[in-house]
């Protein structure tokens, strides 16, 4: 269901539904806003789902979530370098590179199946560099 969602200036969800400003009469013919909308906040109509706990949550796009998850662990340059090494070192023994390369494929497969929970990378880029350094 589409619902108004409020995001802060950084794009972080801060409220699902209309913002409750808590406007009160100040007793002098004016009004006081007790809960003003934070500066830079904005609203968008977004798809919301009801969780098993009864709470409301943004409906997530699994592929977008997968991309964010991988990007939080490896830069585009690092991913490109791993792909280049994987292609270049065919037949070489590179278990860390292979495991991490396969991990990225597993993340995409999980997202394509609708999952938004992903496993951690088996290795860091530094570990992969160490493994591949002797082959360069």
Secondary structure as GFF3:
##gff-version 3
##sequence-region A 1 136
A	DSSP	beta_strand	2	7	.	.	.	ID=ss1
A	DSSP	beta_strand	13	16	.	.	.	ID=ss2
A	DSSP	beta_strand	23	25	.	.	.	ID=ss3
A	DSSP	beta_strand	31	33	.	.	.	ID=ss4
A	DSSP	beta_strand	42	50	.	.	.	ID=ss5
A	DSSP	beta_strand	56	58	.	.	.	ID=ss6
A	DSSP	alpha_helix	62	71	.	.	.	ID=ss7
A	DSSP	alpha_helix	76	88	.	.	.	ID=ss8
A	DSSP	alpha_helix	95	112	.	.	.	ID=ss9
A	DSSP	alpha_helix	125	133	.	.	.	ID=ss10
###
